């Protein structure tokens, strides 16, 4: 079966799967932080303020979008380049931490925060490379 003949996932289903995977990554991060890094919920609750709640919600949204979007785009349009950017970005952060000697079970959480801060760059790359891949596929599929 040719890739152009594959049935596309609906937009709603693709968005739901991407969102669930993104939220799963956030939950995994928080769960491992509690189990591995020794985070304490009581420390978090003591420092809770409206600004920290806003920051926390913003970071969660950014991570959900930066992880879920490539998955949703792949499911909906079969575009591979956003997934490649996501995997390469994750591997690059791990390699950077390993090369600098910073990679441990505790420090990986800090590297993940830096990755989340820089995720708007990945979002731009998703758009540019995914858009280019989409245009290439539509131009080459014309008779």
N, C-alpha and C positions, 0 to 999 in steps of 0.2 A: 504494500500500500504506500503510495507516494505521500510525502509529508503534507502536500497541499490537499490531499483527499481526507486527511484525518479530521475527525469531528472536533470542533472547538468547544471548549468548556464555556458555559454561560458566564457573563460578566459578574453576576451576583455570586455564583459558586466560586469563581476564581478569587474574587475579593474576600469572600468568607474564609477560604482556605489560607490565603495569604495573611489575613488578620489573625487567624487562629495560630498559625506557625509563628508569627511575630510575637504574639502574646505568650506563646510557649517558650520562646527564647527569653523573654523578660522573666517569666516565672522560674525558668531554669537558672538564670543569673541570680535572682533573689534567693532561691532555695539553696543553691550552692554557696552563696555568700553566708547564709545562716549556718549551713552545715560545715563548710570547709574553712571559711575565713573567720568564723567566730563572731559574726555580726550579732548584735543584741537588739531585739525589737524595742526593749525599754529605752535604750540609748536613742533610737530613732524617734520614739514618741516624746521623749523629753525635749528634743530639739525641734519638734514640729511647730511650724508657723505657716501662715498663709503663703509666704514666699517660697518656703521649702515644698509645700504641697504643689504649688504652681510649677516649680522647677521639676519636681518628681513626675508630675503628669506630662509635662513637656518632653522630658527625656524618654518616658515610656512611649509616647506617641511617635517620637523620632525613631526609636528603635523598631517599633512595630512597622512603621512605613518603610524604613530602610531594609528590613529583612523581608517583610511581606510583599512589597511591591514587585521585586524580581520574580517571586514565585507566582504571584497573580498574573503578571504579564506573560510568563512562560505558559501557564495553564490556558490563558485566553488566546494568545496570539502565537504561541510556540516560539517566542524569541529567546534565544540562548544567551546573548551577550550580557543582559543585566545579571543573569545568574553567574556568569563567568566573573563579572566585576565583583559581585558579592563574595564569591569564594576566594578570589585573588586578594581582596581587601582583608578578609579574615586571616588568610595565610600570611600576608605581609605583616600584619600586626604581631602574629605569633613568631615569625622569623625575626622581626625587629627586636622583640623582647628577648628572644634566645641569643641573638648576636650580641646584644648589649649586656647579657648576663642578668637580666631583670625578670626572667620568666620563672615564676614559682606559683604555687597554688594560691598564694595571697596576692601577689602582684598582678596576676592575670585580670583581676577585677578592675584595677586601675587602668590597665591597657584597654579594657573593654569600654571604660568611660571615655578615654581619648578617642577610640574608634567611633563612639556615638557622637562625640563633639564634631568630628570630621565627616560624619555621614552625609551632610549636604553636598560634599564633593562627589560622593558616590551617587547621590540622587541625580546630579547633573550628568555624570557619566552614564547612568542608566538611560536618561533621556536622549543623550547624544548618540550613544552606541546602539541602543535599542531602536531609536528612530532611523538611524542609518541602516540597520539590519532590516527593518520593516520596509523601508523604501527600496532597498536592494531586492528583497524578495518580491515585492509587488511589480517592480520593473522587469525582473527576469522571468516572472511567470506570465507576462503578457505574450500573446501569440505573435 
